Every structure is written in structure tokens, then in C-alpha cells.
Amino acid sequence: MARFQASKYILMKNVITVKGVTKIYNPDTIPVHALRGVDLQIGEGEFTALVGPSGSGKTTLLNIIGGLDDASDGSVIINEQDIAKLSDSQTIEFRKQNIGFVFQAYNLIPVLTAKENVEFVMLLQGASQSDRDARVKELMSAVGLSDHLDRRPSQLSGGQQQRVAVARALASKPMFVLADEPTANLDSKSTADLLDIMAKLNKEENITFLFSTHDQRVIDRARRVVNLDDGAVISDKTIE
């Protein structure tokens, strides 16, 4: 009996299309098959969790979708662009313009203030000071940190740092946000607060979120759960 259960999710517009993606590490020595022909579509406005045990391939898949790693075979189409066909410099530019990232370790720049961290990508994009100020004000209010603009990461709690990271991921108005284990280092209250913020942004601004997680608290809030095991999708369920 097949283990795969098709999702009932009705896609209005696909922002991510993964076709037959395979990833093999050390192919010439001791091959490690991280992904085995993954097919996946993510629609605009989805709030989806990639789940599975350690080593199932969920972080590898997220990294390939985000252009942080290359597939051994297959393709990733983002808004009709096959990212495998981009040069390194084009990939960097594409990520900067289209994808927001939230990492487990926050990855804030320690010497910059919260405001400076949030506006950093906008600065690279050449946005004006007035546009940056307005966007930072809007986002820091959305994540509940309007009075923390001038604090550096070391002056913030873990939950506050992750909220700054969410604001930073959204600053450039990306097509979607990739969040890799975003709650792994957070306590229950910080996790609940963060998920409330992301769910609100998803609902009110139709921002697409794709999580890699093993945190049941995230899974419980997702509207679609894609389960990976041994590098393959074994189930794909929409939560009704």
C-alpha cells in the first residue's frame, strides 16, 4: 500500500514548484541520499510545515528551495524561474529580492541595532532612508518591538531576537518566507508569541510561510503538514 496521501489543498497560484529533487552528498565516495525525487508545490498564502525525524531531509529541502544549496537532480521553480539556471551572483540577487529567511540561530548581526538588522536587506536593495524607516516602523510594530529599535541583539531575549529576525525576513516584501526550526531555542511563551505574529501576518497580508520543524507547537498551528522520511514525501495533509 502506498504511504503517500495526496493533499486536498486547492492552490490559487504556485509560488514554489519542486520537481523530482534529489540530493546526494559525497557521490564519489560514500553517497548519502538526503532527498529522493521530491515533488512539492507551495501555493501563495500557505502556512505549511515540513516535518520529519532528524535526517529526513527537511532542512536540505528548505535550503535547496532557498538557493542556499544545489540539488543533485530535479528543479525548483520559483514564480516561473528555475533557480538552478541562475549564476551564483544571480542566485544571490534572486534571494535578496524574493525570499525571506528565519533561522534557528537568529543570525542577527551583533554590532547592529534591531532597526539596522531589519533594514539591512533594504539597504542592499537601494531603498531610500524614508522607505526604510517606514518599513522598519511598520514591521517592528507588527512584531511588538516598537520600543526596542536601538537595542543590539545582546540586549534582547531569545524570543525578541527571533521576532526581529521575522521582521528582517519580511522587510524586503519577499514572495515567501522560509523558516528553519524557528522555535527550537524558544520557551513556550516566546514560541506562542512568535507563532501568533507569523499567523497574523500570514492571514492579514497573505504572506506565504514554509517551516522546517519537529516542534509540535508549530505543527499544531500549520494549515498544511508535509511529512518527510528518508528523503521522500510520505504524506501531505491539509488541516481543515
FIZA-202460 format. One record per residue (C-alpha): x, y, z; residue in one letter. Coordinates in steps of 0.25 Angstrom, whole numbers, padded with zeros to 4 digits, always signed. Layout:
REM FIZA-202460
XYZA
...
This chain:
REM FIZA-202460
+0000+0000+0000M
+0005+0014-0004A
+0009+0022+0008R
+0007+0036+0001F
-0006+0043+0004Q
-0009+0054-0006A
-0013+0067-0001S
-0027+0073-0003K
-0021+0087-0003Y
-0026+0096-0014I
-0015+0105-0020L
-0019+0118-0025M
-0005+0121-0030K
+0008+0113-0028N
+0020+0121-0023V
+0029+0109-0021I
+0029+0096-0030T
+0039+0085-0027V
+0040+0075-0037K
+0048+0062-0035G
+0058+0068-0026V
+0069+0059-0022T
+0081+0062-0013K
+0093+0053-0011I
+0105+0057-0003Y
+0118+0050-0005N
+0114+0044-0018P
+0128+0039-0022D
+0132+0033-0008T
+0121+0029+0002I
+0108+0034-0004P
+0098+0040+0005V
+0084+0041-0001H
+0078+0053+0006A
+0066+0055-0003L
+0060+0044-0013R
+0052+0050-0024G
+0043+0060-0016V
+0031+0067-0023D
+0024+0078-0016L
+0016+0091-0019Q
+0014+0102-0009I
+0003+0112-0012G
+0002+0127-0010E
-0002+0129+0005G
+0000+0115+0010E
+0005+0113+0025F
+0012+0100+0023T
+0021+0091+0032A
+0031+0081+0027L
+0033+0071+0037V
+0040+0058+0040G
+0051+0052+0048P
+0065+0057+0048S
+0072+0053+0035G
+0059+0052+0028S
+0063+0063+0018G
+0054+0075+0022K
+0065+0085+0025T
+0072+0081+0012T
+0060+0083+0004L
+0058+0096+0010L
+0072+0100+0007N
+0070+0096-0008I
+0057+0104-0009I
+0064+0116-0003G
+0076+0115-0013G
+0086+0112-0001L
+0089+0098-0007D
+0089+0092-0020D
+0080+0079-0024A
+0087+0067-0030S
+0076+0066-0039D
+0062+0072-0042G
+0057+0086-0042S
+0052+0097-0033V
+0043+0107-0040I
+0040+0120-0032I
+0030+0129-0039N
+0033+0123-0052E
+0048+0124-0050Q
+0057+0111-0050D
+0067+0115-0039I
+0077+0104-0044A
+0079+0112-0057K
+0084+0125-0049L
+0098+0128-0047S
+0104+0130-0033D
+0102+0145-0034S
+0088+0144-0040Q
+0084+0134-0029T
+0089+0144-0018I
+0081+0155-0025E
+0069+0146-0026F
+0069+0142-0012R
+0071+0156-0007K
+0059+0161-0016Q
+0049+0149-0014N
+0052+0141-0001I
+0052+0144+0014G
+0059+0135+0023F
+0057+0132+0038V
+0068+0123+0044F
+0068+0115+0057Q
+0081+0123+0062A
+0074+0136+0059Y
+0087+0140+0051N
+0085+0155+0054L
+0097+0164+0052I
+0102+0166+0067P
+0108+0180+0064V
+0096+0186+0058L
+0083+0190+0065T
+0070+0183+0063A
+0066+0195+0054K
+0079+0193+0046E
+0077+0178+0045N
+0063+0179+0040V
+0066+0189+0029E
+0079+0183+0025F
+0074+0176+0013V
+0066+0188+0008M
+0079+0196+0009L
+0085+0185+0000L
+0073+0187-0010Q
+0076+0202-0010G
+0063+0206-0003A
+0063+0221+0001S
+0064+0225+0016Q
+0050+0229+0017S
+0045+0216+0011D
+0054+0208+0021R
+0049+0216+0033D
+0034+0214+0029A
+0036+0199+0027R
+0044+0197+0040V
+0034+0204+0048K
+0023+0196+0042E
+0029+0183+0044L
+0035+0185+0058M
+0021+0190+0062S
+0015+0177+0056A
+0025+0168+0064V
+0022+0176+0077G
+0036+0183+0078L
+0034+0197+0074S
+0041+0201+0087D
+0054+0193+0084H
+0059+0199+0071L
+0072+0203+0077D
+0075+0191+0085R
+0086+0181+0080R
+0084+0166+0079P
+0091+0164+0092S
+0081+0173+0099Q
+0069+0165+0094L
+0064+0152+0099S
+0064+0140+0090G
+0049+0142+0087G
+0051+0156+0084Q
+0063+0153+0075Q
+0055+0143+0067Q
+0044+0154+0065R
+0054+0163+0060V
+0058+0152+0050A
+0044+0151+0046V
+0043+0166+0043A
+0056+0165+0036R
+0051+0154+0027A
+0039+0162+0023L
+0046+0175+0021A
+0048+0173+0006S
+0034+0169+0004K
+0038+0155-0001P
+0029+0145-0009M
+0031+0135+0003F
+0038+0133+0016V
+0046+0120+0019L
+0047+0117+0034A
+0057+0106+0038D
+0053+0101+0052E
+0050+0116+0057P
+0045+0112+0070T
+0056+0102+0074A
+0063+0111+0084N
+0050+0118+0090L
+0042+0115+0102D
+0027+0112+0101S
+0022+0127+0103K
+0032+0132+0093S
+0028+0121+0083T
+0013+0124+0085A
+0016+0139+0083D
+0025+0137+0070L
+0014+0127+0064L
+0003+0137+0067D
+0011+0148+0060I
+0014+0139+0048M
+0000+0134+0047A
-0005+0148+0047K
+0004+0153+0036L
+0000+0141+0028N
-0015+0143+0030K
-0015+0158+0028E
-0004+0160+0018E
-0005+0147+0011N
+0010+0144+0013I
+0014+0130+0010T
+0022+0123+0021F
+0029+0109+0019L
+0034+0104+0032F
+0044+0092+0035S
+0041+0087+0048T
+0040+0076+0058H
+0033+0085+0068D
+0019+0080+0071Q
+0015+0094+0075R
+0018+0099+0061V
+0011+0087+0054I
-0002+0089+0062D
-0002+0103+0056R
+0001+0099+0042A
-0011+0098+0032R
-0003+0088+0023R
+0007+0078+0028V
+0017+0071+0019V
+0024+0059+0025N
+0037+0054+0020L
+0045+0042+0024D
+0058+0036+0018D
+0058+0048+0007G
+0044+0045+0002A
+0030+0051+0004V
+0021+0041+0011I
+0009+0049+0014S
+0003+0063+0010D
-0009+0067+0018K
-0017+0079+0019T
-0023+0083+0032I
-0037+0086+0031E
